[in-house]
Every structure is written in structure tokens, then in C-alpha cells.
């Protein structure tokens, strides 16, 4: 008799074409954080057709519980939102929304979780517990939708949780996994300077805000690299630097904004205070006044041992042992980390590169994924839930 994982795999195989079509539909109709109305509705409609009841998560996003048997509850999470990036791909299903694109693979995550839910519903009567699907909005902003989801009850009763994230540096059919930290902590930083402006011929009569802004942009990363343990891997990168509108006028206002990232959760706890203190010290000699807007974004994703083992088994059950790869920690931020602050769990990197094809980068408008990734995601998530339920009941791998 086939095992539960074999049965969910067979169900996903039957859904392959549908999941590819769903992913294309989502890709063509991307929605920004907190505005994922169409995406939420599409997911709810398809799962409702399979007999699953959905519960809203705030304004967008939803929860779905599968199974009625007593036992543990395992969470599976996908994120719904897209990015404010122009879609530069030539595909027929390219974004139909100007300036918005699924340039991080959340369309694949969502289609994958829908497929996992349909496969798990097909075996729901035999599940030794329940599975909760968490379709989370607003992963791409700080603070993101994970915290709202938790406040809305997404983790009530959940004993373990799993997720996947697209990785265009890994071939499709392979997934990267590691125990311990997988991503970095990430915060947003926005520094606004004000001071007396004037003519560039008389900088001594001004507070030369542009010069102060230049010192801030170069000195803050340098100072933090000396004030924090180098093993923390702190990285301050500016995405916006702006001041002035004429070459012979020293402006009265300026702005620098970017991200503060690091590998270490302990250093992350001290980062905000240190950044605020250092910004003030850097600009003080120039007489300008800083306003620091610092938003704590996400801690590192830290995969616990048991969940990593279970997710590894699920990967091997779907793509084979050769498809289970080790991976390294990155400085990318991911608000799945907030779920792991409350319950144990693990995240893996889902390969989306066509073997032999180009390597793309996330958050770029030219990102293209090998569409076989969506059904693979569905199979792995479903298998992870089945493995975790068996483990919780003290049974051998299902």
C-alpha cells in the first residue's frame, strides 16, 4: 500500500499543469504588499473548490486548516506579495501591472502551497493530525506581514512550521538546506539631515550638508565594521542618497536610506542603538541635525535540528538524495524568521534555475524561473507536513 508521502506525490503529479498555469496567472497579476486582494481571492476560490474552508488574515492573506483527526498541527507558509519592479521578461505571462513584478518568486511559493494543500486534502482522512496553510501578505516590507499573521492566530496550536524560498542560483530539482542560521537579520535605515544652506562659494557660512551627507554615507559602514564583531558580518548598503538640485547651491536638506544587515542575532540586538549613536557622532562636527528612522525588520531564519532533518527527508522523498544540497547562510532578510521565534521549523532554498541556463538574481526585473519548481515545491511542502506529523506521533517516516 502506498505511503502517505507517495500518495501526496502522486496527487501533485496530477496537478502539475494546473500549478504551472496558476503560477503564470499569479505572475501576470502581481500585487504589492498589503494589496494582495486578487491573489488572496484566487487562492481561496481554488481551495474552496476542494472543500477547504478559508479564514481571512487581516485585510489580505488567509489561513486554511486541513484534516479533522486529533493530533499536532503543522504549519506551511507561503508569501503572496510582489515587488515595485518593472517586469523585463519576454514571457507571455509577464506582468500586466506597470512597475510591479514577482521578482522574488512569491508566485512560485503561492502556487506550491496551493498544490500542497490540494494534495494534503486528498489524504486528509488519514493524516495523524492537522496541517495549517498560511498564505501571508507583505513579506517584502519592514515590518512585514508575518507579525500581523501571528497576532491574527496563524500559529495557534502549531507545533512546527516549514517554508521554501526560490533560489535562482540552484538548479531546478534541487533544494538547499542547512541547520542553524539560513538568512541574516535585516533592518531599514533612513537618515534625514537638515542644516543651513547657502552658496557654494561660501561654505563656511553654511553647515555644508552635502559634505556631511557624504561623510555619513562612507563613515557609518566603516565605523560599524569596527564597533561590531567582524564575525557578525554587518553590512550597511545605501539604496538612496539625495540632496540638492543645483551645482552651486548647498542644500538645506538631504537624505540617505538603505539597509543594515548582519549574520548574528546577538549583534542585531545592539545594532539600532549603535547606529543611532554613530550617526549623531559622524555629523556633529558639521552642525547639521540628523533625524534617524530605524525600523527593525527581521531576525535571522534559524532552522532547528529536528525540523531540518524532517525537511531533508521530505526533499529526498520528492526529488531524491541527489537533490538535497547543503547551502550557506546569506545576508538576505526573510520574515519567516518571526514564525521561528515562536515555534520550531525550517526553510529550504528551492532551485529555480534551468540546468545549463543563465543564473538570475532575486529582486531584478529579468528574473525567470524554471516552472517545474512550482510542483516540486508542492510535493516537498506536503511531504514535510506528513513527515512532521508522523514524527510528532512517534511514528517512523511516513
SVG drawing of the C-alpha trace seen along z (x, -y; Angstrom):
<svg xmlns="http://www.w3.org/2000/svg" viewBox="-16 -83 53 85">
<polyline fill="none" stroke="black" stroke-width="0.4" points="0.0,0.0 1.4,-3.4 2.7,-5.6 1.1,-9.0 4.0,-10.8 3.8,-8.5 0.1,-9.4 0.7,-13.2 3.4,-12.9 1.0,-11.2 -1.6,-13.9 0.9,-16.6 1.9,-14.9 -1.7,-15.1 -1.8,-18.8 1.4,-19.8 -0.2,-21.5 -2.7,-23.3 0.1,-24.6 2.1,-25.9 -1.0,-27.7 -1.7,-29.1 1.8,-30.4 1.6,-32.1 -1.7,-33.7 -0.2,-35.0 2.9,-36.2 0.8,-38.2 -1.2,-39.8 1.3,-40.8 0.1,-42.8 2.2,-44.9 2.4,-44.3 -1.0,-44.7 -2.8,-44.9 -2.9,-41.2 -6.7,-41.1 -6.9,-39.3 -4.2,-36.8 -6.0,-36.0 -9.3,-35.6 -7.8,-33.3 -6.2,-31.1 -9.4,-31.0 -11.5,-30.1 -9.3,-27.1 -9.0,-25.7 -12.8,-26.2 -13.5,-24.2 -11.6,-21.3 -13.9,-21.6 -11.5,-23.6 -12.7,-26.4 -10.5,-29.5 -10.1,-32.2 -9.0,-35.7 -5.8,-37.2 -6.4,-40.8 -7.1,-42.6 -5.3,-40.2 -3.9,-36.7 -5.7,-33.6 -5.4,-30.5 -6.6,-27.0 -6.8,-24.0 -6.7,-20.5 -7.7,-17.4 -10.0,-16.7 -8.2,-14.0 -6.8,-14.8 -3.1,-15.4 -0.5,-18.0 -0.8,-20.9 1.9,-21.5 2.2,-24.9 3.2,-25.5 3.7,-29.1 3.9,-31.0 4.1,-34.7 1.8,-36.5 3.2,-39.9 5.3,-41.2 7.8,-44.0 7.8,-47.5 10.0,-46.4 9.4,-46.5 9.0,-43.1 11.6,-42.8 10.9,-39.2 9.6,-38.4 7.3,-35.6 3.6,-35.7 2.7,-35.7 4.8,-38.7 3.3,-41.2 0.3,-43.2 0.8,-45.8 3.2,-48.6 6.1,-48.8 5.1,-45.6 6.6,-42.2 7.0,-38.9 10.8,-39.3 11.3,-37.3 9.4,-34.1 6.4,-34.5 4.2,-33.4 6.0,-30.1 5.7,-29.9 2.0,-30.5 1.3,-28.1 3.4,-25.5 1.4,-25.9 -1.9,-25.7 -0.7,-22.4 0.5,-21.1 -2.9,-21.9 -4.8,-20.1 -2.6,-17.0 -3.0,-17.0 -6.7,-17.4 -6.8,-14.3 -5.3,-12.3 -6.9,-14.3 -8.8,-11.4 -5.5,-9.6 -3.5,-12.5 -2.5,-11.9 -3.3,-15.5 -3.9,-18.7 -2.0,-20.9 -2.4,-24.7 -1.7,-26.6 -0.6,-30.2 -0.8,-32.5 1.0,-35.5 0.8,-39.0 3.5,-41.7 6.8,-39.8 8.7,-42.4 8.4,-45.4 9.5,-46.1 7.8,-45.3 6.2,-42.6 3.1,-40.5 4.5,-37.7 4.0,-39.7 0.4,-40.5 -0.2,-36.9 1.0,-35.7 -1.2,-38.3 -4.1,-37.0 -3.7,-33.5 -1.7,-31.9 0.4,-29.9 -2.3,-29.0 -1.8,-25.3 1.0,-25.0 3.9,-22.8 6.2,-23.1 6.4,-25.1 8.0,-24.9 8.6,-27.2 10.6,-27.4 12.2,-30.3 13.2,-30.4 16.9,-30.4 17.9,-31.2 21.4,-30.0 20.3,-26.4 19.2,-24.1 15.5,-23.1 15.0,-19.7 17.4,-20.6 16.9,-22.3 19.5,-23.8 19.1,-23.2 21.2,-23.8 20.7,-23.5 21.1,-26.8 21.1,-30.2 20.0,-30.4 19.5,-34.1 20.6,-37.3 18.9,-39.9 17.7,-42.9 16.6,-46.4 15.8,-49.6 17.6,-52.9 16.5,-56.3 18.6,-59.3 17.4,-62.8 19.7,-65.8 18.8,-69.4 21.1,-72.4 21.7,-75.9 22.3,-76.0 23.8,-78.7 26.1,-79.5 28.9,-77.0 31.4,-79.9 30.8,-80.5 30.6,-77.0 31.9,-78.5 28.7,-80.4 26.6,-77.2 26.6,-73.8 27.6,-72.2 25.0,-69.5 26.1,-67.7 29.6,-67.2 28.1,-65.9 25.9,-63.5 28.9,-62.2 30.8,-61.6 27.7,-59.7 27.4,-57.5 31.1,-56.4 31.8,-56.6 28.8,-54.7 29.6,-51.4 33.3,-51.8 32.6,-52.6 30.1,-49.7 32.6,-47.3 34.9,-48.3 32.3,-48.5 30.7,-45.2 32.3,-41.7 33.5,-41.1 32.1,-37.6 28.6,-39.3 29.1,-40.2 27.5,-43.6 26.6,-45.3 25.3,-48.8 24.3,-49.4 22.7,-52.6 19.9,-52.4 19.0,-56.1 21.3,-59.2 19.7,-62.5 20.5,-66.2 20.2,-69.4 19.1,-70.5 21.8,-72.9 25.5,-72.6 26.2,-76.0 23.8,-75.7 24.5,-74.0 21.1,-72.4 19.4,-72.7 18.0,-69.1 19.4,-65.7 18.7,-62.1 20.4,-58.7 18.4,-55.5 19.3,-51.8 19.5,-48.6 21.5,-47.3 22.1,-43.6 24.1,-41.1 24.5,-37.4 24.4,-37.3 21.2,-37.7 23.2,-38.9 24.8,-41.8 21.4,-42.5 20.0,-43.2 22.5,-46.0 22.5,-47.4 19.8,-50.1 21.3,-51.8 24.8,-51.8 23.6,-53.1 21.7,-56.0 24.7,-56.9 27.1,-56.7 25.1,-58.8 25.0,-61.6 28.7,-61.4 29.5,-61.5 27.5,-64.5 28.0,-66.5 31.2,-68.4 29.3,-69.9 26.5,-71.4 23.7,-69.6 20.7,-67.9 20.0,-64.2 16.7,-62.5 17.1,-58.7 14.3,-56.5 15.3,-53.0 12.9,-50.1 13.8,-46.7 12.9,-44.3 13.6,-40.6 15.9,-38.4 17.9,-35.6 16.0,-32.5 17.4,-29.8 16.5,-26.2 16.2,-23.9 17.8,-20.4 14.7,-18.2 12.8,-20.4 15.9,-20.4 16.1,-16.6 12.3,-16.3 12.5,-18.8 15.6,-17.0 13.6,-13.7 10.8,-15.4 13.2,-16.7 14.7,-13.3 11.2,-11.7 10.3,-14.1 13.5,-14.7 15.8,-12.0 19.0,-12.2 21.0,-13.9 18.5,-16.8 19.2,-17.5 22.1,-20.0 23.8,-21.8 23.8,-25.6 25.3,-28.6 23.9,-31.5 23.1,-34.6 22.5,-38.3 19.1,-38.2 16.2,-39.0 13.1,-36.8 10.2,-37.4 9.6,-33.7 12.1,-34.2 9.4,-35.7 7.4,-32.4 10.6,-30.6 10.8,-32.9 7.6,-31.2 7.7,-27.6 10.5,-25.4 10.7,-25.0 12.9,-25.1 13.1,-26.8 14.9,-25.4 16.0,-27.1 14.1,-26.0 16.1,-25.7 14.6,-27.6 17.5,-27.7 17.1,-25.7 20.2,-23.4 22.7,-24.9 20.7,-28.2 21.6,-31.6 21.8,-32.5 19.4,-35.3 19.2,-37.3 16.3,-38.0 14.7,-41.4 15.6,-42.0 13.1,-42.5 14.6,-39.9 14.2,-37.1 12.9,-33.9 12.2,-30.6 12.0,-27.1 8.3,-26.3 9.0,-22.8 9.8,-24.5 6.1,-25.0 5.0,-21.3 8.3,-20.4 7.5,-23.0 4.1,-21.5 5.4,-18.0 8.1,-19.0 5.8,-21.0 3.2,-18.3 5.8,-15.7 7.3,-17.9 3.9,-18.1 3.3,-14.4 6.8,-13.7 6.4,-16.1 3.0,-14.7 4.5,-11.2 7.4,-12.4 5.2,-14.1 3.2,-10.9 6.4,-8.9 6.0,-7.0 8.7,-6.2 8.9,-8.4 5.5,-8.3"/>
</svg>
